[in-house]
Amino acid sequence: MDMHDKSGKAMNDHSEKLTQMMELTKRSWDERVPIHADDQTGLYDVASFLNGQDTLSPIENAEIGHVSGLKIAHLQCHFGLDTLSLARRGADVTGLDYTPAAVAKAQELAKQAGQSAKFVCADVYDALDHLPAGAFDMVFSTCGVICWLPDLGPWANVVATLLKPGGKLYLYDMHPAMAQLEEENGKLVATYPVGGTGASGALEFSEDESYAGDGRPLENKKTFEWIHSFSHVLASLLSAGLTLEFLREHDTLPWKAVPSMVPAAGRMFKLPDSMIGPSLSFSLMAKRT
Ligand SMILES: C[S@@+](CC[C@H](N)C(=O)[O-])C[C@H]1O[C@@H](n2cnc3c(N)ncnc32)[C@H](O)[C@@H]1O
């Protein structure tokens, strides 16, 4: 992976160690794709999608507005369910993900669902080698995306460069305050530091199975993640020349971040009333002026 932004400026931490971390994480994602797409636990509800159900969460649905006719770049699209839901809404959408298995499965699902969408296999930091600059009305990236990126500065430059003047980034993801917590004995406990970037800021995780929870053992267990503070998210977007239209915090998430979370309306999850915690997710819209 070429770890520099499109202005040729080296990323803060262009170390061999970071490249290795990104490679190990990518392998783990590649291995998870068939597990997620098989959907033995129904987490992704692929069958309902193929029956015509939209996969966007109620929050995304309420906030993205009408997308019919818009040219959308969907970054970190996994195996394409949301990409194809955007296509169903009439968008001209291109999904991008860095694992070959994700892109192959997304292309297969597009055929099965009879939807036309393009899919590109590339690292998000290299997106401008694969997608046209200044061509998109919207960059859409949601639900477990920024934690895989070691630095949001170069990412925000890529996003801003993909957008047309007037085009918008829609980002919806886990709240950094929630990302710091684990559940212990029914209480949320601050466990992970927030705010690191590059190899020195990486958090290492090892998981025996994917979060889909079907019990199939993973060979590529190790992943590296980052918890980005709001100040890093916002400073990166503003430095890339984007203007913030809104930033919102929400008390639901589309997945169970801790075991005690309970179902909420629209296939979402929330903390039980007995558990005091922070907002679970945030969303923002930022415009290229
Ligand atoms: C939790 S999934 C995102 C879910 C997705 N929004 C969806 O619609 O299902 C995270 C995705 O990010 C991808 N990813 C992680 N780092 C990436 C990178 N640097 N470049 C491109 N894709 C990346 C992974 O392969 C994975 O498919």
The ligand as a Gaussian input file, in Angstrom:
#p B3LYP/6-31G(d) Opt

LIG

0 1
 C      -17.250000      -2.866000       9.120000
 S      -16.945000      -2.865000       7.393000
 C      -17.864000      -1.480000       6.874000
 C      -19.266000      -1.870000       6.719000
 C      -19.855000      -1.353000       5.450000
 N      -20.105000       0.039000       5.568000
 C      -21.093000      -2.047000       4.994000
 O      -21.836000      -1.406000       4.271000
 O      -21.301000      -3.226000       5.308000
 C      -15.317000      -2.196000       7.226000
 C      -14.776000      -2.372000       5.813000
 O      -13.655000      -1.512000       5.662000
 C      -12.750000      -2.148000       4.774000
 N      -11.457000      -1.472000       4.939000
 C      -10.737000      -1.336000       6.063000
 N       -9.647000      -0.582000       5.826000
 C       -9.681000      -0.233000       4.530000
 C       -8.840000       0.541000       3.701000
 N       -7.721000       1.099000       4.171000
 N       -9.167000       0.706000       2.395000
 C      -10.305000       0.127000       1.894000
 N      -11.147000      -0.622000       2.630000
 C      -10.835000      -0.797000       3.940000
 C      -12.794000      -3.613000       5.191000
 O      -12.341000      -4.468000       4.185000
 C      -14.279000      -3.783000       5.502000
 O      -14.960000      -4.287000       4.386000

